[in-house]
C-alpha cells in the first residue's frame, strides 16, 4: 500500500455537499482505504478571482492503485459530479488532485506528482497537515516547515473532520 494525499475542492452546486460526497466516493475506491479526512476550509479563489469561494479539504488514503489508475478513478468521480474544464482555475463542481503519492515523483501527460504548485497553496497545505503532519513534499521539503511562512489570507476552517 502507498500513502497518498488527495486534495478536494468545489465552488459550484452546493460545494459542501460535493466535497462530503466525494470523501465517501474516495473511501469506496477499489484497493484503497481511507485513513483520514481533513476539516473543511472555505478559501478565496486563486488565479481567476471572479468566482465564488471554494470549499477545500484533503483525504489521506492508503492505496494499491498505481498513480495513473488512481487518477483515472478521480477523473471518473469528477465527471460524475458534472465537472467541466472550460476556464483554467475557474469554477468547478469538483476538483480532485493527487498531491502526494508516498515519497515518489511521477510525471506523465496529465499527471504530475507531487502536485507542481502544492507548496505554494495554503489551501492545500492547511488540510494536508491535519491529516499528514509529517508530510514531505519531494523536491520542496517538509510541509510543516513551508506552511508557517505562507500567506493564509482568505482561508477559514469550517469544522472538524468531515
Residue frames relative to the residue before (quaternion, step in Angstrom):
aa qw qx qy qz dx dy dz
X 1.0000 0.0000 0.0000 0.0000 0.00 0.00 0.00
X 0.1884 -0.7567 0.6169 0.1064 3.54 -1.12 0.75
X 0.3856 -0.6981 0.5533 0.2403 3.54 -0.97 0.87
X 0.0025 0.7975 -0.6015 0.0470 3.56 -0.87 1.02
X 0.2407 -0.7383 0.6121 0.1492 3.54 -1.20 0.63
X 0.1093 -0.7860 0.6083 0.0162 3.53 -0.86 1.07
X 0.2622 -0.7551 0.5838 0.1421 3.57 -0.77 1.09
X 0.1592 -0.7704 0.6142 0.0629 3.54 -1.03 0.92
X 0.0960 0.7918 -0.6003 0.0590 3.56 -1.07 0.74
X 0.0723 0.7782 -0.6206 0.0640 3.54 -1.17 0.69
X 0.0412 0.7927 -0.6080 -0.0144 3.57 -1.15 0.62
X 0.6738 0.4251 -0.3061 0.5211 3.58 1.21 0.50
X 0.8619 0.1537 -0.0933 0.4742 3.53 -1.32 0.48
X 0.7338 -0.4282 0.2116 0.4832 3.55 0.59 1.26
X 0.1443 -0.8559 0.4918 0.0689 3.59 0.54 1.19
X 0.6271 0.5312 -0.3564 0.4444 3.63 0.94 -0.74
X 0.6576 0.4963 -0.3018 0.4798 3.56 0.98 -0.85
X 0.6281 0.5511 -0.3349 0.4354 3.59 0.93 -0.89
X 0.7070 0.4605 -0.2716 0.4630 3.58 0.81 -1.01
X 0.6496 0.5114 -0.3298 0.4557 3.60 0.92 -0.80
X 0.6483 0.4998 -0.3187 0.4777 3.59 0.97 -0.82
X 0.6460 0.5283 -0.3208 0.4480 3.59 0.96 -0.85
X 0.5919 0.5501 -0.3707 0.4578 3.62 1.02 -0.69
X 0.6760 0.4900 -0.2967 0.4635 3.59 0.88 -0.93
X 0.6549 0.5060 -0.3111 0.4671 3.59 1.02 -0.78
X 0.6252 0.5161 -0.3375 0.4783 3.60 1.05 -0.67
X 0.6466 0.5244 -0.3175 0.4541 3.59 1.01 -0.79
X 0.7018 0.4585 -0.2577 0.4804 3.60 1.20 -0.49
X 0.4048 0.7218 -0.4823 0.2873 3.61 1.21 0.05
X 0.5323 -0.6254 0.4546 0.3448 3.59 -1.06 0.67
X 0.8527 0.1390 -0.1218 0.4886 3.54 -1.22 0.65
X 0.6308 0.5076 -0.3045 0.5016 3.56 1.23 0.55
X 0.1296 -0.7729 0.6186 0.0562 3.55 -1.07 0.85
X 0.3797 -0.6922 0.5630 0.2444 3.58 -0.92 0.92
X 0.2410 -0.7792 0.5674 0.1131 3.57 -0.77 1.08
X 0.7834 -0.1430 0.1393 0.5885 3.59 0.83 -1.03
X 0.2223 -0.7174 0.6447 0.1424 3.51 -1.35 0.54
X 0.3864 -0.7203 0.5215 0.2449 3.58 -0.86 0.90
X 0.6294 -0.4411 0.4542 0.4506 3.48 -1.39 -0.09
X 0.4637 -0.6250 0.5376 0.3246 3.53 -1.34 0.16
X 0.1469 -0.7844 0.6007 0.0485 3.54 -1.10 0.81
X 0.2621 -0.6993 0.6353 0.1967 3.56 -1.11 0.72
X 0.0041 0.8271 -0.5585 0.0629 3.56 -0.71 1.08
X 0.5196 -0.6160 0.4975 0.3210 3.51 -1.21 0.61
X 0.5370 -0.6228 0.4459 0.3534 3.61 -1.06 0.65
X 0.2634 -0.7333 0.6093 0.1467 3.54 -1.25 0.63
X 0.7582 0.2985 -0.2460 0.5249 3.57 -0.93 0.87
X 0.8112 0.0463 0.0302 0.5822 3.55 -0.25 -1.30
X 0.1930 -0.8578 0.4710 0.0717 3.58 -0.13 1.33
X 0.6310 0.5611 -0.3337 0.4191 3.62 1.16 -0.46
X 0.5618 0.5474 -0.4134 0.4624 3.54 0.57 1.23
X 0.6345 -0.5426 0.3766 0.4015 3.59 -1.21 0.36
X 0.6202 -0.5213 0.4132 0.4157 3.59 -1.25 0.30
X 0.4394 -0.6912 0.5209 0.2405 3.53 -1.29 0.46
X 0.2685 -0.6442 0.6721 0.2475 3.47 -1.44 0.23
X 0.0328 -0.8103 0.5841 -0.0335 3.58 -0.72 1.13
X 0.0602 0.7664 -0.6369 0.0584 3.53 -1.27 0.56
X 0.2388 -0.7345 0.6054 0.1923 3.55 -1.35 0.01
X 0.2027 -0.7354 0.6364 0.1145 3.53 -1.12 0.85
X 0.1895 -0.7473 0.6268 0.1130 3.55 -1.00 0.88
X 0.0032 0.8133 -0.5790 0.0583 3.56 -0.68 1.13
X 0.2537 -0.6680 0.6605 0.2307 3.50 -1.38 0.27
X 0.0277 0.8341 -0.5453 0.0781 3.56 -0.72 1.06
X 0.3313 -0.6954 0.5996 0.2172 3.50 -1.31 0.52
X 0.4800 0.6636 -0.4386 0.3700 3.59 1.28 -0.08
X 0.4799 -0.6192 0.5295 0.3255 3.55 -1.16 0.61
X 0.6657 -0.4824 0.3506 0.4485 3.62 -1.16 0.29
X 0.6711 0.4914 -0.3126 0.4588 3.63 0.89 -0.85
X 0.6583 0.4947 -0.3208 0.4679 3.61 0.91 -0.84
X 0.6335 0.5170 -0.3322 0.4702 3.59 1.00 -0.77
X 0.6490 0.5083 -0.3185 0.4679 3.58 0.91 -0.87
X 0.6346 0.5331 -0.3408 0.4437 3.61 0.91 -0.83
X 0.6487 0.4977 -0.3139 0.4826 3.59 1.01 -0.78
X 0.6483 0.5161 -0.3221 0.4578 3.60 0.97 -0.81
X 0.6524 0.5091 -0.3154 0.4644 3.58 0.97 -0.83
X 0.6306 0.5242 -0.3301 0.4676 3.59 1.06 -0.71
X 0.6339 0.5088 -0.3276 0.4816 3.60 1.03 -0.76
X 0.6348 0.5217 -0.3303 0.4644 3.60 0.93 -0.86
X 0.6605 0.5140 -0.3047 0.4547 3.57 0.88 -0.94
X 0.6498 0.5168 -0.3141 0.4604 3.59 0.98 -0.83
X 0.6818 0.4541 -0.2708 0.5056 3.58 1.21 -0.51
X 0.5728 -0.6360 0.3600 0.3713 3.60 1.27 0.18
X 0.2582 0.7896 -0.5184 0.2029 3.60 1.15 0.50
X 0.0420 -0.7591 0.6495 -0.0105 3.53 -0.98 1.03
X 0.2077 -0.7887 0.5706 0.0960 3.57 -0.85 0.97
X 0.2147 0.8094 -0.5202 0.1675 3.58 0.23 1.24
X 0.7643 0.2038 -0.1361 0.5965 3.63 1.16 -0.50
X 0.4197 -0.6979 0.5071 0.2822 3.63 -0.62 1.04
X 0.8380 0.0573 -0.1130 0.5308 3.58 -0.86 1.07
X 0.4502 0.7088 -0.4302 0.3315 3.57 1.25 0.42
X 0.7621 -0.3573 0.2652 0.4703 3.55 -1.33 -0.12
X 0.0417 0.8025 -0.5937 0.0421 3.55 -1.12 0.67
X 0.5145 -0.6226 0.4909 0.3265 3.52 -1.18 0.61
X 0.7932 -0.1153 0.1028 0.5890 3.57 1.00 -0.80
X 0.0493 -0.7601 0.6480 0.0059 3.51 -1.05 0.91
X 0.0216 -0.7829 0.6213 -0.0258 3.57 -0.82 1.06
X 0.0140 0.8079 -0.5864 0.0560 3.57 -0.67 1.12
X 0.3549 -0.6612 0.6101 0.2542 3.55 -1.07 0.78
X 0.1310 -0.8194 0.5539 0.0680 3.58 -0.43 1.16
X 0.7793 0.0412 -0.0383 0.6242 3.58 1.18 -0.59
X 0.0486 -0.7535 0.6553 0.0226 3.54 -1.17 0.72
X 0.7677 -0.2130 0.0863 0.5982 3.53 0.15 1.35
X 0.6746 -0.4365 0.3539 0.4787 3.54 -0.95 -0.89
X 0.4751 0.7180 -0.4057 0.3068 3.55 1.28 0.24
X 0.3109 -0.6652 0.6402 0.2260 3.47 -1.42 0.33
X 0.0010 -0.7926 0.6077 -0.0495 3.53 -0.98 0.88
X 0.0710 0.7978 -0.5946 0.0706 3.57 -0.86 0.93
X 0.2364 0.7118 -0.6343 0.1875 3.50 -0.86 1.09
X 0.6959 -0.4546 0.3028 0.4662 3.62 -1.12 0.28
X 0.8396 0.1693 -0.1557 0.4921 3.56 -0.80 1.08
X 0.7789 0.2524 -0.1469 0.5551 3.61 1.24 -0.02
X 0.0892 0.7675 -0.6275 0.0960 3.56 -0.72 1.16
X 0.0307 0.7776 -0.6245 0.0659 3.54 -0.75 1.13
X 0.4416 -0.2373 -0.8513 0.1548 1.55 -1.62 1.89
X 0.6481 -0.4816 0.3840 0.4479 3.56 -1.23 0.39
X 0.5159 -0.7226 0.3604 0.2860 3.60 -0.63 1.11
X 0.7795 0.3031 -0.1824 0.5170 3.63 1.09 -0.45
X 0.3560 0.7730 -0.4801 0.2128 3.60 1.21 0.10
X 0.6629 0.5237 -0.3051 0.4395 3.59 1.03 -0.75
X 0.6633 0.4656 -0.2926 0.5076 3.58 1.34 -0.11
X 0.7004 0.4840 -0.2355 0.4687 3.58 1.27 -0.21
X 0.3217 -0.7677 0.5297 0.1630 3.53 -0.37 1.29
X 0.6288 0.5466 -0.3490 0.4291 3.60 1.07 -0.61
X 0.6359 0.4488 -0.3322 0.5328 3.59 1.29 -0.11
X 0.7162 0.4795 -0.2768 0.4249 3.59 0.78 -0.99
X 0.5999 0.5678 -0.3796 0.4166 3.64 0.98 -0.69
X 0.7386 0.3710 -0.2637 0.4973 3.65 0.67 -0.90
X 0.5749 0.5817 -0.3846 0.4281 3.62 1.09 -0.58
X 0.6922 0.4889 -0.2862 0.4471 3.59 0.85 -0.95
X 0.5685 0.5777 -0.3843 0.4421 3.61 1.16 -0.43
X 0.7867 0.3481 -0.1617 0.4836 3.55 0.87 -0.99
X 0.7853 0.1375 -0.0587 0.6007 3.59 1.19 -0.49
X 0.1343 -0.8646 0.4787 0.0725 3.61 0.50 1.19
X 0.7503 0.3550 -0.2175 0.5135 3.60 1.09 -0.59
X 0.2267 0.8021 -0.5196 0.1879 3.59 1.18 0.56
X 0.1668 -0.7509 0.6346 0.0748 3.51 -1.07 0.92
X 0.2448 -0.7542 0.5941 0.1352 3.55 -0.89 0.97
X 0.4174 -0.7262 0.4753 0.2690 3.61 -0.41 1.16
X 0.8121 0.2229 -0.1999 0.5008 3.55 -0.84 1.05
X 0.7514 0.3570 -0.2028 0.5165 3.61 1.24 -0.27
X 0.4867 -0.6659 0.4338 0.3626 3.58 1.08 -0.67
X 0.8048 -0.3128 0.2339 0.4470 3.51 -1.33 -0.40
X 0.4598 -0.6694 0.5124 0.2791 3.56 -0.89 0.98
X 0.6371 0.5410 -0.3219 0.4448 3.59 1.04 -0.78
X 0.6494 0.4929 -0.3153 0.4856 3.60 1.12 -0.56
X 0.6808 0.5043 -0.2842 0.4488 3.60 0.99 -0.83
X 0.6619 0.5934 -0.3126 0.3348 3.56 0.83 -1.06
X 0.6691 0.5304 -0.3496 0.3857 3.68 0.73 -0.85
X 0.7084 0.4535 -0.2724 0.4673 3.62 1.06 -0.59
X 0.5283 0.6483 -0.4055 0.3691 3.61 1.27 -0.02
X 0.4993 -0.5875 0.5385 0.3398 3.52 -1.32 0.43
X 0.0926 -0.8236 0.5593 0.0174 3.58 -0.58 1.15
X 0.2842 0.7639 -0.5198 0.2557 3.57 1.22 0.46
X 0.8071 0.2779 -0.2076 0.4778 3.57 -0.98 0.84
X 0.6274 0.4967 -0.3559 0.4828 3.60 1.22 0.27
X 0.0063 0.8046 -0.5907 0.0605 3.55 -0.70 1.16
X 0.3338 -0.7254 0.5678 0.2000 3.58 -0.73 1.08
X 0.2906 -0.8081 0.4953 0.1308 3.57 -0.70 1.11
X 0.8135 -0.1005 0.1327 0.5573 3.58 0.86 -0.86
X 0.6422 -0.4657 0.4168 0.4438 3.50 -1.33 0.02
X 0.7952 -0.3294 0.1992 0.4684 3.57 -1.28 0.12
X 0.4838 -0.6982 0.4643 0.2507 3.52 -0.99 0.94
